[in-house]
Amino acid sequence: MRMLIFVYVFLSAATAQQPGLKFEEGFQEFLNTNKYNGAQVGVMVANRLAYAKAHGKGHDDTNLDLLAKHQISAISKAFTSIAILKLHDEGKLTLDSKVFGTDGILPEVKPLKKENIDKRIYDITVENLLYHTAGWDYVHSSMADPMLNSALLKRGETTQNISKEMKLVTDETSRDIIRYMLSERLDYTPGTKSVISNLGYVILGRIIEEVTDFPYEDYVKTNILFPCGMMHTRIGKIHRCVKHDNDPAFKCEVTSRLVDAALGWESNMYDLARFSQCMDGSVDFSIISDKMANMLLHKQKAVPVQHSDTWIGPGFHVNNKGAIWIESERYTNDLLFYHTGPFHGKLKSILERHKPTALIVLLEGQNYAPIKYLVREMVHEETNWPSENLLIDDVADVTLKVGNIDRIIKYEINEHHIKPYTHAIGQLRYDIKWIHGHMFSGSSIFTVIAEKTNIPIYDKVIVESGLSEKRLQTQKLHLEKSNYNLTFLHTYRSYTHDKRAVFLAIYRKHAYANTTIIRYGEEHYTQPYRKLLHLFEERGFYPTSQSIVHSGYDGLVSFILEEDLTSKEKKSFKSYCEIGHHRLNNLVMSSFRHGRRLKYLDSSNYFGKPVFSAIFVKEKMNKIMFNSNINEAELMTLLTDQQRNGLLPSIIVGYTDKYGDLKYATYLEPPK
């Protein structure tokens, strides 16, 4: 009996010490009590994602995982507000600019009706829209929410039918709804009241398009989401309203692009964790300046809530302690994005506290629970958070370590995600050591090897994909003016570009000394390239990249040739442009025995069979491991096993074999 009691006490003590367990148990009870179908939850501690879990099922009744995309509804306004503040910070628009009328930013957007126009619409400024003070109050208006008009009519609510009154023969657009609402009387004088307005933020989306000459989604992705490493975030296909009276047969849906800048985005907990970092400056890149941070927390004097402890800011709720948050709105799933502050310019205090800084809760269902209060209480009660940064789980399929060298491997990165992925690992201070693209199963995918560094590299490396030859030349010249050097060149077929051959290029800041000369280009395979290579070899150049892509019998080789003017002897190398699969294995091992290291490897599809391009340089190695015919599961096992032998991968090349299966060739060696 004593033995049983002793074991019970021992196990209880061990369980109590498990990091994050108290919060996990509390959150699970919260889900059960409030009968939510599912959730993603994340807790940021200092500059790391310390806790991340997925629970239950999504709207389509599938089990949720941490990669699942949620409809983030109101958080969409945060992206829009940051975009507007950024444009203001860059001097591309002013917040006191009028929006409508001949002198407004959107002069072509005119009221539907010419009679009985509320003249106050011409007083609406960008600032009014940003701070929700433009004059629309759907809580006290018979109009309800005009941006959800068609969905609410299907729901059975009593309101005007915008499409019917405008006699539209196609689905309404955001500009149709804006024009209709400009013909309606405002609910209050602009600047005198603050009420959340989806219409106001959809108008801000159109202002962004007008000022930048880019589609709203493209501008936000390029200038906000991608720099923050947010690779999972996009405008959704359908915006689903919360079900009416829990009727499973009832659907309340609207096109997400109709409500894009207000409610249209979908994302997951990983990306929103990156967004929090990108705002507070706890990583090497911040999306907001000190000026923008001050505007984010600014309390408008014109709004009669100036004595309150909380107020509506641009895209966020704000309190007098400098915290910001976003919660669900009417007709949307419950959620919480909460940041305690401080923001940009106070990085040291964030890192030194080692306390929770941001909370992300994405829920399936709406139960009007006091989420902010309840979840914050759970966070405060947890005193033992995990020490790992779980953002690594999102960017790595395998993590490896030999000595003090840490490397991560990601097998399949979609071509569209290359730029945000490189920013995501850059914020974690992982530097790309190898990248290779190949086509498989209807898409162009990339494999990446990256290594941990101890210094900021976010703005030291630029990776661009999908480049035409003209764009490659233009970009190289442009980036050289900022001291970026082309260090890696890879040709691949892109499904995004109609399966055309395009380039991936890596540029590094101050990569070459003044005594280094590079030449790059593209030549037809094989004789023209052979002659060119021989010509430059005589002058002391050697290839560092040599990528080949076939089109029928024809082949193109893209290359980088390098010469070090201070070198006293020529670099000894061997170059091969068309190696069959079986010959490749023998060639690698033979080169190893003769003191040559595999420097570069590429694959190409030649009439349904893989062929390879390789560069070997004179560099004696004690041991290597090479396997050219291995699937993903086998590769993961191999990498883990060889880590124990002191070997890490320096090259991984994906290709499709003659049977149509995805295979990899990998070269492992002791890390330097």
C-alpha positions in Angstrom: 0.0 0.0 0.0 2.8 2.4 0.8 4.5 1.5 -2.5 1.3 2.4 -4.4 1.0 5.7 -2.5 4.7 6.5 -3.2 4.3 5.9 -6.9 1.2 8.0 -7.1 2.9 11.0 -5.4 6.0 10.6 -7.5 4.0 10.6 -10.8 1.9 13.6 -9.6 5.0 15.6 -8.8 6.6 14.8 -12.2 3.4 15.7 -14.0 3.1 19.0 -12.2 6.5 19.9 -13.4 5.7 19.5 -17.1 6.1 22.9 -18.8 2.8 24.4 -19.9 0.6 21.7 -18.4 -1.4 23.9 -16.1 -2.3 26.2 -19.0 -3.1 23.2 -21.2 -5.5 21.7 -18.7 -7.2 25.1 -18.1 -7.6 25.7 -21.8 -9.1 22.2 -22.4 -11.6 22.9 -19.6 -12.4 26.2 -21.2 -13.2 24.6 -24.6 -15.4 21.9 -23.0 -17.3 24.3 -20.8 -18.1 26.6 -23.7 -18.7 23.8 -26.2 -16.3 25.0 -28.9 -15.8 22.5 -31.7 -12.1 23.2 -32.0 -9.3 25.7 -31.6 -5.7 26.7 -32.2 -3.9 28.4 -29.4 -0.5 29.9 -29.1 1.4 31.8 -26.4 4.4 34.0 -27.1 7.0 34.3 -24.3 9.6 37.0 -24.9 10.5 36.4 -28.6 9.6 32.7 -28.9 6.5 30.7 -29.5 6.5 28.8 -26.2 3.2 27.0 -26.4 1.2 25.8 -29.4 -1.7 23.4 -29.6 -4.6 22.4 -31.9 -7.8 21.0 -30.5 -11.0 19.4 -31.9 -12.4 19.9 -35.4 -12.7 22.6 -38.0 -15.8 23.9 -39.8 -15.5 21.0 -42.3 -15.5 18.5 -39.5 -11.9 17.5 -40.0 -9.4 17.2 -37.2 -7.5 20.4 -36.7 -3.7 20.6 -36.7 -1.4 23.6 -36.2 -1.1 24.1 -40.0 -4.9 24.3 -40.6 -6.0 27.7 -41.8 -8.7 29.6 -39.8 -11.0 32.4 -40.9 -9.5 35.2 -38.9 -12.2 37.7 -39.7 -11.5 40.9 -37.6 -7.8 40.3 -37.5 -7.9 41.2 -41.2 -8.4 44.8 -40.1 -5.0 44.7 -38.4 -3.3 44.0 -41.7 -5.2 46.8 -43.4 -4.4 49.3 -40.6 -0.7 48.5 -40.7 -0.7 49.0 -44.4 -2.3 52.4 -44.1 0.0 53.4 -41.3 3.0 52.3 -43.4 1.9 54.3 -46.4 1.4 57.3 -44.1 4.9 56.7 -42.6 6.4 56.6 -46.1 4.7 59.8 -47.1 2.5 58.2 -49.7 -0.8 59.4 -48.1 -1.9 61.7 -45.3 -4.5 60.7 -42.7 -6.3 64.0 -43.0 -6.9 63.5 -46.8 -10.6 63.5 -47.8 -11.8 60.2 -49.3 -14.7 61.1 -51.5 -15.5 64.0 -53.8 -13.5 65.6 -56.6 -10.6 66.3 -54.3 -10.7 63.0 -52.5 -8.6 59.9 -53.0 -11.5 58.0 -54.6 -13.1 60.6 -56.8 -14.6 58.0 -59.1 -16.5 56.4 -56.3 -19.7 58.4 -56.3 -23.1 58.0 -54.6 -25.6 55.8 -56.4 -28.3 58.5 -56.1 -27.8 62.1 -56.9 -30.7 63.4 -54.8 -30.7 63.9 -51.0 -27.0 63.1 -50.5 -25.8 63.5 -47.0 -23.1 66.1 -47.5 -21.2 64.8 -44.5 -19.8 62.0 -46.6 -17.4 64.5 -48.2 -15.9 65.2 -44.8 -14.8 61.6 -44.3 -11.0 61.4 -44.0 -8.6 58.4 -44.1 -8.2 58.9 -40.3 -12.0 58.6 -39.8 -12.0 55.2 -41.6 -8.8 54.1 -39.8 -10.2 54.8 -36.3 -13.8 53.8 -37.1 -15.2 57.3 -36.8 -16.5 57.7 -40.3 -20.2 57.9 -39.5 -21.6 54.3 -39.8 -23.2 52.6 -36.8 -24.9 49.3 -37.8 -25.8 48.5 -34.2 -28.3 51.3 -34.2 -29.1 51.3 -37.9 -31.8 49.3 -39.8 -29.2 48.6 -42.5 -27.3 46.0 -40.4 -23.9 45.3 -42.0 -23.9 46.2 -45.7 -20.8 44.2 -46.4 -22.7 41.0 -45.4 -25.9 42.1 -47.0 -26.5 39.1 -49.3 -25.5 36.6 -46.5 -27.8 38.3 -44.0 -30.7 38.3 -46.3 -30.3 34.5 -46.9 -30.1 34.3 -43.1 -33.6 35.7 -42.9 -32.8 39.1 -41.4 -34.8 42.1 -42.3 -32.8 44.7 -44.1 -32.5 46.5 -47.5 -31.6 44.3 -50.5 -28.7 46.2 -52.0 -28.5 44.0 -55.2 -32.2 44.3 -55.8 -32.3 48.1 -55.3 -29.2 48.6 -57.5 -30.8 46.2 -60.1 -27.5 44.3 -60.4 -27.5 41.3 -62.7 -24.2 39.9 -61.2 -23.0 39.6 -57.6 -22.4 42.9 -55.9 -18.8 44.2 -55.7 -17.3 46.2 -52.8 -17.5 49.3 -54.9 -21.3 48.7 -55.6 -21.9 48.5 -51.8 -19.7 51.6 -51.2 -21.7 53.6 -53.8 -25.0 52.4 -52.3 -24.0 53.4 -48.8 -22.8 56.9 -50.0 -26.4 57.4 -51.0 -27.7 56.6 -47.5 -27.7 59.0 -44.6 -24.8 58.7 -42.1 -25.7 57.5 -38.6 -23.6 60.2 -36.9 -21.3 63.1 -37.9 -17.7 61.8 -38.8 -15.3 62.2 -35.9 -17.8 62.3 -33.1 -18.2 58.6 -32.4 -16.2 55.4 -32.7 -18.0 52.2 -33.9 -16.4 49.2 -35.6 -17.2 49.4 -39.3 -16.5 46.7 -41.9 -17.5 49.1 -44.6 -14.9 51.6 -43.5 -12.1 49.1 -43.7 -13.2 47.8 -47.1 -13.0 51.4 -48.3 -9.4 51.5 -46.8 -8.6 48.5 -49.0 -9.7 50.5 -52.1 -7.6 53.4 -50.9 -4.5 51.1 -50.7 -5.2 50.0 -54.3 -5.5 53.6 -55.5 -2.4 54.9 -53.7 -0.1 51.9 -54.6 -1.6 50.8 -57.9 -1.5 47.2 -56.7 -4.3 44.9 -55.8 -5.0 45.1 -52.1 -4.1 41.5 -51.4 -0.8 41.7 -53.4 0.3 44.9 -51.6 -0.4 43.5 -48.1 1.4 40.2 -48.9 4.4 41.8 -50.5 4.9 44.7 -48.0 3.6 43.2 -44.7 3.0 39.5 -44.6 5.9 38.2 -46.6 8.5 40.4 -44.8 7.1 39.0 -41.5 7.6 35.4 -42.8 3.8 34.8 -42.9 3.6 32.1 -45.6 0.2 30.6 -44.6 -1.9 33.7 -44.8 -4.2 34.6 -47.7 -7.6 35.9 -48.7 -10.0 33.0 -48.2 -12.4 31.6 -50.7 -15.5 31.9 -48.6 -16.3 34.0 -45.5 -18.6 31.9 -43.3 -20.9 33.6 -40.8 -21.6 31.9 -37.5 -24.6 29.5 -38.0 -28.0 30.9 -37.0 -29.5 29.2 -33.9 -26.9 26.3 -34.4 -28.9 25.1 -37.4 -26.5 22.7 -39.1 -28.4 23.0 -42.4 -28.1 26.8 -42.5 -25.3 28.5 -44.4 -24.4 32.1 -44.1 -21.6 32.7 -46.6 -20.1 35.7 -48.6 -17.3 35.9 -51.0 -14.1 36.7 -49.0 -12.8 39.1 -51.6 -16.0 41.2 -51.1 -15.0 41.8 -47.4 -11.2 41.5 -48.0 -9.8 44.4 -46.0 -12.2 43.9 -43.1 -12.9 40.2 -42.7 -11.5 38.3 -45.7 -8.2 36.8 -44.6 -7.5 33.3 -43.3 -4.4 32.3 -41.4 -3.1 30.0 -38.6 -1.5 30.3 -35.2 2.1 30.1 -36.6 1.7 33.1 -38.9 -0.1 35.2 -36.2 2.7 34.5 -33.8 5.1 35.9 -36.5 2.9 38.9 -36.9 3.2 39.6 -33.2 7.0 39.4 -33.4 7.0 41.6 -36.4 5.0 44.3 -34.6 6.9 44.4 -31.3 10.4 44.2 -32.7 11.5 41.2 -30.7 13.1 39.7 -33.8 15.5 41.2 -36.3 12.8 42.8 -38.4 9.9 45.0 -37.4 7.1 46.1 -39.7 6.3 49.2 -37.7 8.4 52.3 -36.9 8.3 54.2 -33.6 6.0 56.7 -35.3 3.6 54.0 -36.4 3.6 52.5 -32.9 2.6 55.8 -31.4 -0.2 56.1 -33.9 -1.3 52.6 -33.2 -1.8 53.5 -29.5 -3.1 57.0 -30.1 -6.4 57.9 -28.5 -8.5 60.3 -30.6 -9.5 63.5 -28.8 -12.6 64.0 -30.9 -14.2 60.8 -29.7 -16.1 61.1 -26.4 -14.3 58.1 -24.8 -11.2 60.1 -23.9 -11.6 59.4 -20.2 -12.0 55.7 -20.7 -9.2 53.2 -20.0 -9.8 51.4 -23.4 -10.7 52.7 -26.8 -10.9 51.7 -30.5 -7.6 52.2 -32.3 -6.6 51.6 -35.9 -7.5 47.9 -36.3 -7.1 47.1 -32.6 -8.7 47.8 -29.3 -6.2 49.7 -27.1 -5.9 50.3 -23.3 -4.0 53.0 -21.4 -1.3 50.4 -20.4 -0.2 50.1 -24.1 -1.8 46.7 -24.7 -3.7 45.9 -28.0 -6.1 43.2 -28.9 -8.7 42.0 -31.4 -11.8 39.9 -30.6 -14.6 38.4 -32.6 -17.3 40.6 -34.1 -21.0 39.9 -34.8 -21.5 36.9 -37.2 -17.9 35.7 -36.8 -16.2 32.8 -34.9 -14.7 33.7 -31.5 -11.0 34.6 -31.5 -8.4 36.6 -29.6 -5.2 38.3 -30.7 -3.7 40.0 -27.6 -0.4 41.7 -27.2 0.7 43.2 -23.9 3.2 45.6 -25.4 5.6 47.3 -25.4 6.2 47.8 -29.1 9.0 49.0 -31.4 11.9 50.7 -29.8 11.6 48.8 -26.5 13.1 45.5 -27.6 15.3 45.0 -24.5 12.4 45.0 -22.0 10.6 42.3 -24.0 13.5 40.0 -24.1 14.5 40.4 -20.5 11.1 39.7 -19.0 10.7 36.2 -20.3 7.0 36.5 -19.6 4.1 36.0 -22.0 3.8 38.9 -24.5 1.1 37.7 -27.0 -1.8 35.3 -27.1 -3.4 33.8 -30.2 -6.7 31.9 -29.8 -8.7 30.9 -32.9 -12.0 29.1 -32.1 -14.6 27.2 -34.0 -18.0 28.6 -32.9 -19.3 31.7 -31.2 -20.4 31.5 -27.6 -19.7 35.1 -26.4 -17.5 33.9 -23.6 -15.2 36.5 -22.0 -12.2 35.0 -23.9 -9.7 37.8 -23.1 -10.3 37.6 -19.4 -10.5 33.8 -19.1 -7.4 33.1 -21.3 -5.3 35.8 -19.7 -6.1 34.3 -16.3 -4.9 30.9 -17.4 -1.7 32.5 -18.7 -1.1 34.3 -15.4 -1.5 31.0 -13.5 1.1 29.2 -15.6 4.6 29.8 -14.3 6.5 27.1 -16.1 6.5 27.7 -19.9 8.5 25.5 -22.3 11.9 26.9 -23.3 11.8 25.8 -27.0 10.7 28.1 -29.8 8.0 26.1 -31.5 8.1 28.2 -34.6 10.9 25.8 -35.6 8.2 23.1 -36.0 6.7 25.1 -38.8 9.8 25.6 -40.9 11.6 22.3 -40.4 10.8 18.7 -41.2 14.1 17.6 -39.6 16.4 19.3 -37.1 19.9 18.1 -36.9 23.0 18.9 -34.7 26.6 17.9 -34.8 28.8 19.6 -32.3 27.8 23.3 -32.3 26.3 23.2 -35.8 22.5 23.2 -36.0 20.8 22.6 -39.3 17.2 22.3 -40.4 15.7 20.6 -43.5 12.4 21.4 -45.2 11.6 19.0 -48.0 8.7 20.6 -49.8 8.2 24.4 -49.9 5.7 25.6 -52.5 7.1 28.1 -55.0 4.7 30.8 -53.8 6.1 30.4 -50.2 9.8 30.8 -51.0 10.1 34.4 -50.1 8.1 34.4 -46.8 9.8 31.1 -45.8 13.3 32.6 -46.2 12.1 35.6 -44.1 10.6 33.2 -41.5 13.9 31.3 -41.0 15.8 34.5 -41.2 14.0 35.8 -38.2 15.1 32.6 -36.4 18.6 33.3 -37.6 18.9 30.4 -39.9 20.9 30.9 -43.1 20.2 29.0 -46.3 23.1 26.7 -47.1 21.3 24.9 -50.0 18.1 25.1 -52.0 16.8 23.1 -54.9 13.6 23.2 -56.9 11.9 20.5 -58.9 8.4 19.7 -60.4 6.3 17.0 -58.9 2.6 16.3 -58.8 1.4 19.5 -60.5 3.5 22.0 -58.6 7.1 23.4 -58.3 8.5 22.6 -54.9 11.8 23.4 -53.2 14.0 21.6 -50.6 16.0 23.8 -48.2 18.9 23.2 -45.9 19.6 26.0 -43.4 22.1 26.5 -40.7 21.8 28.4 -37.4 23.9 31.5 -37.0 24.6 33.8 -34.0 24.2 37.1 -35.9 21.3 38.9 -37.6 21.0 37.8 -41.2 17.4 39.0 -42.0 18.6 41.8 -44.3 21.8 40.1 -45.5 20.2 37.5 -47.8 17.7 37.9 -50.5 16.1 35.0 -52.3 14.0 35.5 -55.4 12.2 32.8 -57.5 10.3 32.8 -60.7 12.7 35.2 -62.5 12.9 35.6 -66.2 16.3 36.1 -67.7 15.5 39.8 -68.2 14.3 40.2 -64.7 17.4 38.4 -63.4 19.7 40.8 -65.2 17.7 43.9 -64.0 17.6 42.7 -60.4 21.2 41.8 -60.3 22.2 45.3 -61.4 19.8 46.9 -59.0 20.9 44.9 -55.9 24.6 45.5 -56.7 24.0 49.2 -56.0 23.1 48.1 -52.4 26.2 45.8 -52.2 24.3 42.5 -52.8 26.2 39.9 -54.8 24.7 37.0 -56.8 26.0 33.9 -55.1 23.6 31.1 -56.2 21.7 30.5 -59.4 19.3 27.7 -60.1 17.0 27.0 -63.1 13.8 25.1 -62.7 10.5 24.6 -64.5 7.7 26.6 -62.9 4.0 25.6 -63.0 3.2 29.1 -62.0 4.8 30.3 -65.3 3.2 27.7 -67.6 6.1 25.3 -66.9 8.6 27.6 -68.4 12.2 27.6 -67.3 12.8 30.3 -64.8 15.5 31.2 -62.3 15.9 31.2 -58.5 18.7 33.5 -57.4 20.3 34.1 -54.0 22.0 37.5 -53.3 24.2 38.1 -50.3 25.3 41.4 -48.9 29.1 41.9 -49.2 29.5 38.3 -50.3 32.6 38.9 -52.4 35.8 40.8 -51.8 36.9 43.5 -54.2 39.4 41.0 -55.6 36.6 38.5 -56.6 35.1 38.6 -60.1 32.0 36.7 -61.1 30.4 35.9 -64.4 26.9 34.4 -64.8 24.7 33.5 -67.7 22.9 30.9 -69.6 24.1 28.8 -72.5 22.7 26.0 -74.7 23.7 22.5 -73.7 26.3 21.2 -74.1 29.0 22.3 -76.5 28.6 26.1 -76.3 28.8 25.8 -72.5 31.8 23.5 -72.6 33.7 25.9 -74.8 32.8 28.9 -72.6 33.8 27.0 -69.5 37.1 26.0 -71.0 37.8 29.6 -72.1 37.1 31.0 -68.6 39.0 28.1 -66.9 42.1 29.3 -68.6 41.6 32.7 -67.1 41.3 31.3 -63.6 37.5 31.0 -63.2 35.7 28.0 -61.8 31.9 27.2 -61.6 30.1 27.5 -58.3 26.5 27.0 -59.8 25.7 24.9 -62.8 22.0 24.2 -63.2 20.5 22.4 -66.2 17.0 22.1 -67.6 15.9 20.2 -70.7 13.3 20.9 -73.3 13.3 17.8 -75.5 16.8 17.3 -76.9 17.8 20.8 -76.1 19.2 21.8 -72.8 20.0 25.1 -71.1 22.8 25.5 -68.5 22.7 28.5 -66.1 25.9 29.1 -64.3 28.0 31.3 -62.0 31.8 31.4 -62.6 34.1 32.9 -60.0 37.6 34.1 -60.0 39.8 35.2 -57.0 42.4 37.6 -58.3 44.5 37.0 -55.2 44.7 33.3 -55.6 48.2 32.0 -56.6 46.9 28.9 -58.3 43.9 27.9 -60.3 41.0 26.2 -58.5 41.0 22.6 -59.3 37.5 21.3 -60.3 35.7 18.8 -62.5 32.4 19.7 -64.2 29.8 17.2 -65.5 26.5 18.3 -67.3 24.7 15.1 -68.1 25.2 12.2 -65.8 23.0 9.1 -65.7 21.7 7.9 -62.4 24.0 4.9 -62.1 27.1 6.8 -63.2 26.4 9.5 -60.6 27.0 7.1 -57.7 30.3 5.9 -59.1 31.4 9.4 -59.9 30.8 10.7 -56.4 32.7 7.9 -54.7 35.5 8.0 -57.3 35.9 11.7 -56.8 36.0 11.2 -53.0 38.8 8.7 -53.3 40.7 11.3 -55.5 40.2 14.1 -53.0 37.4 15.9 -54.7 34.3 17.1 -52.9 30.8 17.4 -54.4 30.2 21.1 -54.5 27.0 21.3 -56.6 24.4 19.0 -57.9 21.3 19.5 -60.0 18.7 17.2 -61.7 16.7 17.5 -64.9 14.1 15.4 -66.6 15.3 14.1 -69.9 12.5 12.2 -71.8 11.1 10.9 -68.5 14.5 9.9 -66.9 16.5 11.9 -64.5 19.9 13.2 -65.5 22.3 15.2 -63.2 24.7 18.1 -63.4 27.6 18.1 -60.9 30.7 20.1 -59.9 33.5 18.6 -57.8 36.3 20.7 -56.3 39.7 19.6 -55.0 39.1 19.3 -51.2 40.0 16.2 -49.3 37.3 14.8 -47.0 37.7 12.1 -44.3 34.3 10.6 -44.9 31.1 11.2 -46.8 27.8 9.5 -47.4 25.9 9.7 -50.7 22.6 8.1 -51.7 21.0 9.0 -55.0 17.8 6.9 -54.8 15.9 7.4 -51.6 12.3 8.5 -50.7 11.4 11.1 -48.1 10.8 8.6 -45.3 14.0 6.8 -45.9 15.8 10.1 -46.2 14.6 11.2 -42.7 15.9 8.0 -41.2 19.2 8.3 -43.0 19.8 11.9 -41.9 19.0 11.0 -38.2 21.3 7.9 -38.3 24.2 9.7 -40.0 24.0 12.6 -37.5 25.3 10.1 -34.9 28.3 9.5 -37.2 29.0 13.2 -37.3 27.6 13.8 -40.9 25.2 16.5 -41.9 23.6 17.0 -45.4 25.1 19.7 -47.5 23.1 18.8 -50.7 19.6 17.4 -51.2 18.2 17.2 -54.7 14.7 16.1 -55.5 13.7 14.5 -58.8 11.1 12.3 -60.4 12.3 8.9 -61.4 11.3 6.9 -64.5 8.3 5.5 -62.6 7.0 8.9 -61.7 7.9 8.7 -58.0 9.5 11.5 -56.0 13.1 10.6 -55.0 16.1 12.4 -53.5 19.8 12.4 -53.9 21.7 13.5 -50.8 25.3 14.2 -50.0 26.4 14.2 -46.4 29.8 15.3 -44.9 31.3 16.5 -41.7 30.2 20.1 -41.0 32.9 22.8 -41.2 
